[in-house]
Amino acid sequence: MLNPRLSTIYTRVASPDAGRRLRVGIVGLAHYHVTGWVETLEGFDDELDIVALHDPDPELGRTLTPPHHDPTLSASLATRYRDLPFETRVDDLIANHALDVALVTLPNAAAPEAIERLASAGIHLLIDKPAARSAAEARRAVDAVRTSGVRVVVGLTRRYAPATRAAHDFIAAGGLGRLVAAEAIVAASSVAVRDPANALFDRERSGGGILSWLGVHDVDALLWLTGESIVEVGAMAGSVGHRDLEVEDVMSVAVRFAGGGIGTIHHAYALPAPGYRGHLALRGLDASVELRSDDALLVLRRGDDGTLHETRRAFAVPHVAGYGAQGRAAVIDLLGAIRAGRETEAPLDALIRALEVIDAAYRSARTGRRERLDAQ
């Protein structure tokens, strides 16, 4: 069951300015997740009003259909969005529509400049990850965000999953003991299933392959859960499952944490149909925690009888249209941060820290040498 504290991530608090809906612009229609995020925003129709769309390609304003989409999400936006103003320049979107909030679902190559411009205009941001091809590109928006004081939530949705939050609380309370090892393993649908023409496999637009697109979730989760920096990285990458692929479809990364523990991150586009399989585990001297894809938390520790005991906690996660319960929780967090003038639980700084690790992994895979990172 979902305990009362964890259930608050899915609970909306009435806005003190309930008479005015925040004006939202959709920035980027050619994204794998845009339809899901828009449906999530539609679930807040008493607080949010989607008023305008942007994409550099004017044809998308007519079709409302991204070239590729996550098969669990809608193939296109609802036809009613054709009645909204459509802009092909971000500056025109800013100048003409008095936005309060923007959803940024642009290709990684284009997202940093748009984020910088929107933040400089005082517009709060919901950003799908990874939103940059490198940490250096993502940093260009940081000064604009800090100077303007806008609130930003990044789609690092693991932070909003009840099982992951319960694991975070357990570890923060000292339940794990000293971290010894970690593993984050994911298999996802293959390049052929996702279509080789997908922008996810275009190096110029995306920057990297599976580690950038999916691995960012696990890298962020490892940093957030452990509370430790990753200080050393060694990696191997391969383009194995499809000929002439520009980015990796399989990658294995070894990491060393600041406290000495060692971890493995292994991701592969390998499944012959849509879907995911994987787990994340942290091994400490006092206990292990394991997070599976079934919204459960497993804790392994020594029982009073001296044997290994397993405790399984299941969490009832509500079904939510669009980008799911965790996407909804991210929007709730953003709205709360706007009202309270606080940071969100998935800020831009967290994305940059994860991208720094990913950048180091790509350098290691290219050179065959381990890469050192500064502790933070």
ABEGO torsion letter per residue (X at the ends): XBBAAAAAAABBBBBAAAABBBBBBBBEAABAAAAAAAAAAAAAAAABBBABBBBABAAAAAAGBBABBBAABBABBBAAAAABBBBABAAAAAAAAGBABBBBBBBAAAAAAAAAAAAAAGBBBBBBOAGBABAAAAAAAAAAAAAAGBBBBBABAAAABAAAAAAAAAAAAGAAEBBABBBBBBBBBBAAAAEAABAAABAAAAGBBAAAAAAAAAAAAAAAAAGBBBABBBBBBBBAABBGBABBABBBBBBBBAAGBBBBBBBBBABABBEBBEBBBBBBAABBBBBBAAGBBBBBBBBAAGBBBBBBBBBBBBBBBEAEAAAAAAAAAAAAAAAAGBBBABBAAAAAAAAAAAAAAAAAAAAGBBBBBBBX
